[in-house]
Amino acid sequence: MKIAFVGKGGSGKTTLSSLFIRHLAAAGAPVVAVDADINQHLGAALGLDEEKARALPAMGERLPLIKEYLRGSNPRIASAETMIKTTPPGAGSRLLRVREDNPVYDACAHPVRLDEADVRLMVTGPFTDADLGVACYHSKTGAVELCLNHLVDSRDEYVVVDMTAGSDSFASGMFTRFDITFLVAEPTRKGVSVYRQYKEYARDFGVVLKVVGNKVQGQDDIDFLQAEVGDDLLVTIGHSDWVRSMEKGHPPRFELLEDANRRSLRVLQMATDATYELRDWERYTRQMVHFHLKNAASWGNERTGSDLAAQIDPDFVLGEGLTAAV
């Protein structure tokens, strides 16, 4: 299952995504965690010290390796250099799976120990001085989108992505890559403004969107969120001494998280698991093609000097029954 956490800056989306990752890992589920935010904080939220978090391998810096591996023997892709962030898989492409070992994970995934469980952590990499003035943030997240396009995941395995703040996700098709999107909102007008943007943009794409109210202090806050987002409000989270200790760099064992917050995380997992029955791999593949054609026409064809529409395999549908290319 693929899960996105979004919200405005400071809403607590990284904290909540890290708690959800810990919850899934504690239950014994295989988890790949991805920090796709320009401000890289997920590693620290999962317990890495600052030095180790800064040293994590950046997916953006390993994009040539990722492209070459995913290309496989796909005859529609002339070279890895002609692949862009939206290139869809086809016959001969290599696919990624949550539980496997592969060169992409070897190069980009860092194992993080959470109590008695391990998760794989992947990061886009932060902006550097060399990027300023010559690169946009979306060039960093292209590696994440390409991997999600080639990912085959199933029930009881989880890919949790801490997304960029605000509504920047709509600059590409990545917002359609998830089974469910949790929008973290504070009980303020600014807190719900991103929700309205997301709801409007995602309306025509079948995005499952649920709101997680964060920093809720009382019934007035709950009433405000219910009035603003209606039935999309899934659950609310209040103050947590456990989180405060984590933010100071001394997280207790996860089993000591407050009961109310543990119940809230179980609600998130139940909502995620319920979307499995709604999966439509044909629509998922169709959306990949839609955004690939848009990107090809707007910049990709000119950038690569190729007609990228030719990369589309009209007979290919991504799905769990596919066997891996070698």
N, C-alpha and C positions, 0 to 999 in steps of 0.2 A: 504494500500500500504506500502511496506517495502522498506526503502531507506537507503543506506550506504554512509557515507562520508569517503573517504580514501585519503591518500597523505603522502608525507614525513614529518618528524618532522619539525615544524615551517612553514609549508605551509599555515596555516590558516584554516585547515579543521574544527577545533573545533569552531572557530569564525563563519564560514559559516554555519555549522550545527545548531548552536544556532540561527543565523539569520533566517534560514529556518523554524526552530521550531516556532519562534516568528511569522513569516509570516503566517504559517498554523493556529496557535492559534488565531491570529487576525482575520482570515477569518471565525472563528467559527468551525473549524474542530477538532475532537477528536484526540489527539496526545499522544503517548507514546514515550518518549525520553530515549535512552539508552547510557550511557557512557561505551564503551567497550575498552577504551584505558588504558594502564597501568599508564599513567600520567593523573590523573583524574582532568579535567578542565571544563567539560561541565556544572557542577553545578554553578561554578563561572560565566561562560559566560551567564548563564540564570539569573544571578542576586543574587545568594546566597552569603552570606558573607563566609569567609574562615572557620569559626567555624562550620557553618551549613553544608557547603559542606563536611567537614571532617567527620561529624557525620552521613552522609547518610548511610542507611542500605546497606551492601554489599551483592550482590546476591551470591557470592561465599561462604559466611559464612552461607547461608541459603539453601545450595544445598540439604541436606537431606529432608527438607520440600518441596522444589520444586519437587524433584523426587517422593516423596510419593504422592503428589497431582496429578501430571501428570500421574503417573502409573494407578491410578483409579482402575478399576476391570479387567484390561487387563490380560487375563489368560496366555499370552505368557511371561510375566515378573514375575519371581518367587518372587522377592523382589525388593525393591527400591535400595538395595545395588548393584544389578547387572545392574542397569542402568548406561550408560556412556553418554558422551556429545552428541553422535551421535544417541542414541536410538530413533528410529522412533515411532510415535504413531500407534496404531492398534485398533481393536474393543475393546471397554471398556476403552480406554485411555481418560483422561480428556483433553480437548482442551482449549486454551486461546483465548479470544476475546478482542478487543481493548476497547470496551465500557462497559464491565461488571465489577463487583466487584468479587473478588475471593481471596482465601488465599495467593496466590503468590503475588498479588498486595498489599494485606494487610501487608505482611511481608517485601516486597522489594521496593515498589513504594512510592515515596515522592511527594506530590502535590506541584507544584511550580506555584505561581501566576504571570502571565505576563500581566500587565495592567488589562484588565477586563476578562481575560481568564485563565484557569488552564490547566496545562499539568501534566502528570505523568512522574516523572524522576526516572530511575533505573540505578544503577551503579554496575560494577563488583566488585569494591573495589580495592584499590591500593596494591602494593607489601608491605609487612611488613618485619621487621627484621627477623621474624620467617621463612619467605619464602626463604631468601637468601641461596643459595647453595643447597636447597632441593626441590624447586618447580620451574616450568617454568610458563611463562606468560599464556600459553594456558590452564593451570589448572584453572585459574581465569575466562577465557571467556567461559568455558564449560557450565556454567549455562545459559549464553546468548544463546548459540547455541541450548541447549536443549529446551529453551522456544520458540525460533524461529521455531524449528521443530514441535512444538505443537500449533503454532499460526494460527488461521483462521481470516484473515482480509479481508476487502472488500473495494469497491470504497468509496472514501471520508472519510476514516479513515487512519491514518498514524502512522507508527512506524519508527522513525528516529534514526539510530545507528551511533554514532561517533566511528569509528573503530580504531584499533591500527595503529600506523604509519608504513609506508613502506609496504612491501609485506608479512608481517607476517600472514595475514589472510589466506594464502594458506597452512598453516600448518594443517588446518582442512577443513571441507566442508562448513564453514560458509559463504565463499564468494559467494556461490550459493543460499543463502537464501533470496536474495533481488530482488525486481522487477526492480530496477535501482540502479546503483552505480555511485556516483559523485566523480570523482578523482580531487582533488584540486591541481593545479600545478602553481608554479611561472614561469615566463618567463625566465628560466635559464636552462642550460643543466642538472643540478642536479634536477631541478624541474620537468622535463619531464622524467627522468630516471625511476621513479616509474611507470609512465604511461606505458612505454614499457614493464616492467616486468608484470604488471597487464594484459595488452593486450595479452601478450603471454600465460600466465598461464590460463587465462579465455577463451581462444579461443574456446575450445572444449565443453564448458558448457553452451553456450547460455546466457552469462552474458551481460546485457545491460549496457554499460560503456560510460559515457559522461564526458568530461573534463570541469572543471570550472577554467578559468584562473584567478588567484588572484594576487593582488599587481601590477596590470597593470598600467603603467604610460603614455603610448602613443601608437601611431600606430605601432611603431617599435616592441613593446612588443607583440601586437596582431599579427603582421606579423610573428614573430618568432614562436608563439604558433601554428598558422595555418600551418606553414611549417612543424612543428614537429609532430602534432597530426591530421592534416587534418580535415575531417568531424566530428571527435569525439569532436572537440571544440564546446561546446554549447553556452557559454556566458563568459564574462569577468567582473571582479569586480575591481574597482579602489580604490583610497583613500576615506576614510569615516571619517568625523569628529564625526559622531554618534558612530561609532565603537571605535574611540579613547576615547570618553567620557565613553563608556561602560567599556573599559579596565582599566580606572581609577576608576571604581566602582561607576560611576554616570550616568547610562544610561538614556537618555531622553525617553519620550514616543515613542513607536515604530512608531507611525504615522509620526514622524519627521525625520525618516530615509530618506536619499536623494532619489529623484525621480528615478535617474538612477539605484540605487541599488535595489529599490523596483521593478522596471521593471525586473531586472535580477532575482529576487526571483520568480516573476510570471512566468518567462521562465522555471525555475526549476520545479515549480509545474505543468506547462503544460506538460513538458517532463515526469514527474512522472505519471500524470493521463493518458497519452497516452499509457503507458505500460499495462494498465489494460486489454486492448483488446488482448494483447499478452500472457496473463496468460495461463499456461499449467500445471494444477495441477498434471497430470500424470507424466510429466517430473520432476516436483518438488519432488514428492514422490519417483520417481526412483532414483534421485540424492541422496536423504536422504539414501536410501538403499545402494547405491554404496559406500558412504563414511562410513556408519556404518560397512559394511563388511570389508573395508580396515582397519578401526581402530580396529575392533574385531580381525582380524588376526595378526595385528602388535603388539598389546599390551593388548587389552581389554579382550580377553579370558583368558590370563595368569593372568591378574590383578584380575579378578572376579572369576576365577575358573569355568567359565560357557561357554557353546557354545552360544555366543551372536547372531549368525545367527538365532537361534531359536526364537529370539524376533521379527523377521520380519513377519508381517501378509501379505501374498501374495494377499489377496483380498481387502486390505485397500488402499484407495486413499484419501488423504487429500483434502478438498474442502469446499466451502462456504455453501453447502447444508447440511452438517452434523449437527446433533443435539448433544448437549452437554451431555456427560456422567455425572451421578450423583454419 
